Amino acid sequence: MTPTEWLLYYENAVGRIWEHPDGFAVVQYKSGTRQLEYFQAFLTHVGRLLTQRGWARILSDQRPMTAFTPEESAWIVGYWLDQNQQRPDKVYGAVIIPDDMYAQLSVNQVMADAEVAALTYRLFESEPDAMAWLAQVPH
């Protein structure tokens, strides 16, 4: 899932953030447990990329990801729901669901909480379906 025309923006133990030439961020999670400070840095960089480029779309590949911890879930909701954060007012996210059932449940809960904000996420089982939806949402 990483064609050569994608530009690596940021990487740490949590995953990689890519700049897609069609004008959106690609977020690829790695497997395994995460340290909260690395997780926070990772998602902070996603917001920075969106702001720097004026983008409002994210493709999030969560297939290898383990379930969010309660601390991670709380931070995601607090970070993305906080209108003072440096990110576009409206964000569209195509999420490729994790393979792990527990991770799927934690993602569903966070996405339900995120819908309260100016965020629109859709869950997909395949990359082509996620990319197709992302191509049709506002840029």
Disulfide bonds with the S-S distance in Angstrom:
none
